């Protein structure tokens, strides 16, 4: 059961990468994507962590809400 949950979690995370357009924007370049993720991780390890998380959460929430609104119309 744990393995199935982990697999689902990883698929959902991959879906977010696609949803954000990162696969297309990088021409599916895994090294570029990994480098971008390392940059984000570095920012989260620094002093800007709290502000960065707050900003990204707001943006993500707004994007999810806009997508839901578009589906409802």
Secondary structure, DSSP 8 states (H G I E B T S, - for coil): -HHHHHHHHHHHHHHHHHHTTHHHHTTT-HHHHHHHHHHHHHHHTSTTHHHHHHHHHHHHHHHHHHHHHHHH-
